[in-house]
Amino acid sequence: MEAFIHGFLLALGLILPLGVQNVFVFNQGAIQPTFKKALPVTITASICDTI
């Protein structure tokens, strides 16, 4: 049970803190009416994270 709790807390620690970039990408995806309009933001963020 201790390992489960440790793993659960670790997962929450990795998922919960949303950075500014993640919030921006999420907002653009929610605001844009089609996937094609949100795609440039997603590609740009992906390239920046890769570099």
C-alpha positions in Angstrom: 0.0 0.0 0.0 2.9 2.3 0.7 4.2 1.9 -2.8 0.8 2.7 -4.3 0.5 5.9 -2.2 4.0 7.0 -3.2 3.3 6.3 -6.9 0.0 8.2 -6.7 1.6 11.2 -5.1 4.4 11.2 -7.6 1.9 11.1 -10.5 0.0 14.0 -9.1 3.2 15.9 -8.6 4.0 15.5 -12.3 0.5 16.1 -13.7 -0.9 18.9 -11.5 1.6 21.8 -12.0 0.6 23.2 -15.3 3.2 25.6 -16.8 2.3 28.7 -18.7 3.0 27.1 -22.0 0.7 24.2 -21.3 -2.1 26.5 -20.1 -1.7 28.6 -23.3 -1.9 25.5 -25.6 -4.9 24.2 -23.7 -6.7 27.5 -24.0 -6.0 27.7 -27.7 -7.3 24.2 -28.2 -10.5 25.1 -26.3 -11.0 28.4 -28.0 -10.4 27.5 -31.6 -13.4 26.1 -33.5 -11.4 23.6 -35.6 -8.3 21.5 -35.1 -6.6 23.1 -38.0 -6.6 26.5 -36.3 -5.1 25.1 -33.1 -2.4 23.1 -35.0 0.2 25.9 -35.4 0.2 26.5 -31.6 0.7 22.8 -31.0 3.4 22.4 -33.5 5.3 25.5 -32.3 5.1 24.3 -28.7 6.3 20.8 -29.7 9.3 22.2 -31.6 10.2 24.5 -28.7 10.0 21.6 -26.2 12.1 19.4 -28.5 14.9 22.0 -29.0 
